Amino acid sequence: MKKLLSLITIFLITGVYAQSLKNFSVPKGYKKVTEVKGDLDKDGKDETVLVFDTDKTASDDERPSGKKDYKRVFYILKNEQGQFKTWKENFTLLNSSGLGFYPEDNILDIKIKNNCLVVEQRFSTNSRHTQTTKHTFRFQNGDFYLIGSYDNFADTCEFDITHEINFSTGKVIIDREYSSCDDDAKVPENFHKEFVHKLKVLIKMNDYRMGEHKFKIPGLKEDFVF
């Protein structure tokens, strides 16, 4: 009897919550980039994630292709009786459509894996440098929280630097490999460090700003930036 009452209570709360969400429609001037589906809150139903180029430009730079650089947004939608409802929206995490040296080669890969939202992005900062990031968010305590961050900065000749952290366990990995295309060049020593750093409070998805968060690296006079 207690189990039945608990299930009824859950269904009632879910129903009221769903009714409070606004109906979703594609904003005028937005262009769809990609779409993925999967269960993010473990209720047995798939949510839908939609990514759009907005109608707002991120920069006024002229590009050889003639294409403009548009800001991007993604929506997490619930499907209630055939009607999409806006559950979450984010305007701050995604790179703009024309970011980088070779915008046509930019990568945006969004997945739903193990009930988590995984956002991977890659772009070239110049003709030799590539920046790759991957952020993992999990729905818990009524919101989406950052539980994983991966950042790789690589040069075609000189270095390959990775900073990675699992916020659930606190495990931090710093790995720096150095090389050279010049046989006579002095190459720095490789560096690898692992340690544990737990945040007192996890960061909510919509409060996260890439590259604006940091903490001290033990034994080094520098910060771990994520």
N, C-alpha and C positions, 0 to 999 in steps of 0.2 A: 504493500500500500504506500509506504514511504517513497519507494522508487518511482511509483506511478505519479505521485504528487510532485516529485522533483522534476520528472520529465515534463509534466504539464506546466510547471513554473517556467522551465527553460523555454518551452515553445511560446508561452505568453510573452516573456521578455523579448525573445527573438522577433516575434511578430510586431510588438510595439516599436522596437528599434528599427526594423525594416521600414515601417511606415513613416518614420522620422527622416529617412533619407530622401534627398531630392531626386526626381527623375533626371536621367542624363540625356543630353542631346549634344551632338558635335557643334562646338562654337563656330560661328560663321568665319570663313577664311582659314580655318585649320585644315591641315592635310595629314592624313594618317600615315604613320611611319611603320608601325608594327603592332602585332596583337598576340598575346599569349593567354592561356587559360590554365587554371589549377586551383586546388583548395588551399587557401591561406590561413583559414581560421579553424580547420579541422572539424567542420560541421558536415562534411560529406558532400558539399556542393562546391562546384568550381566557381571561382571568381574570374573576372576578365580584366586584363591589364591592357590598356590602349595608350599608345604613344603618338603624339602629334607634333608636327612643326606648327608653331603658332603663326599669327600674322604680324608678330612683332620682331623686328630685326635686332640681332645681338651686337652688330657692328656696322659701320658704314664703309668698311674697306671694300674696294673694288676687286673682284676676283676674275682670273683669266677666263673661267667658264661662263662668267656673266651671271651666275647664280648668287642670290643673296644669302646672307647668314642669318638664319631664323632661330629664335629661342625655342626650346622644346619643353613639353609638359607630358606627364603621364597620369592617367586616371586608373584607380582600382575600383571596379564596378561589381555590384552584386546584381544577380538576376532574380527578380521577384515576380513570379507569375508572368514571365515573358517581357518584363519591363526592366531595363537597366537602371540601376540606382547608383548615384555617386557615393562611394564609401570613403575614398581618399583621393586627393589630388596633390601633385608635387611639381613645383616650378623651379626648383633649385638644384636638383641632383644631376640632371642630364646636361651633357655638353651641347652647345649649339650646333646646328646642322653644318655650318661651314668652318668649324674650328680647325686650326692647324695648317700645316704646310701643304698637305695633299688631302683636302676635304673629301674627295671622291673615294678615298681609301679608308675613311673613318669606319670604325666598327662599333655597333651598338647591339649587344646581345642580352636580352632579358629572358630569364627563366624563372619558373616556379619549381623548386626542388626541395623535397623534404618539408613541405608546407612553408617554405621561406621564399621570399622574393630576392633574386640574385640579379644584380645589374652590373654588367661588364662593358667597359668602354675603352677604346684605343684610338689614338690619333698621333700624328707626327708633329713634333714641336718645331722641327726644321728638317733639312734634307737627310740628317743622320740620326736624329733622336726620336725615339718612340716612347710615348707614355701610355701605360695600361693600368686601369683601375678596376677593381671588382668590390662591390659592396653588397653585403647580405643583411636582409631585414627580416625579423620574425615578429608575428603578431602575438602580443602577450600583454596582460594587464590593461586591455582595452585600447592598445595602440601598437604601431609598428616601431620597433627599436632596432638600432644598428647593432648587430652581433658579430660582424666580421668585416675587416677592411684589408684589401690587398692593393699594393701600389708598386709598379715596376717601371723604372726609368732606364732605358737602354740606348747605347750608342753602337753604331755598326762596327766600330773598331776598339773603343777605349774602355767601356765599362758596362756593367749590367747590375743594377742596384734594385733590391727588393726589400720592401718594408711590409710586414704582415702581422695582423693581430686578430686573435679570436677573443671577443669581449666576454663570451660566456665562461671560458676557462682562464682568461687573462694572459694566455701564452703569446709572447711577442717574438718575432723572428726578424733579424736584420741580416741581410746577406749582400755582400758587395764583392763582385768579381771584376778584376781589371786585366786589360790586355792592350795590345797596340798593333797597328798595321805597319808600324815602323820598327824594323828589327833592332835598331840602335837606341830606341827610346827607353827610358827608365820607367818601368811599370810598378805602380804601388802594390803593396802586398794585399792579397785578398783578406776580407774581414767577415767573420760570422759570429753572431751573438744571439743567444736566446735567454729570455728571462720572463718573469711573470709580473704583470701590472694590471690590477683590477680597478676599473672605474667605480667610484662610489655610487654613481647613478648612470645607467645606460642612456644613450642619446636617442631621442625620438627622431624618426625619419625626417619630419618636416623642420626639425631644429638643427639638422646636420648641414654643415657647409664644408665642402671638400677643401682640405688644406688649411682650415682655420682652427683646428683642434690640435693640442699638443700636450706632451708630458716629458719630463726629464728622463734621459737614458742613463741607467746606473753605470758609473765608472767612466762616463764620457761627458765632455763639456758641450753637449748638444741636445736638441730635443728630438723626440719621435713625433713627427707631424703626420696627421691623417685627416 
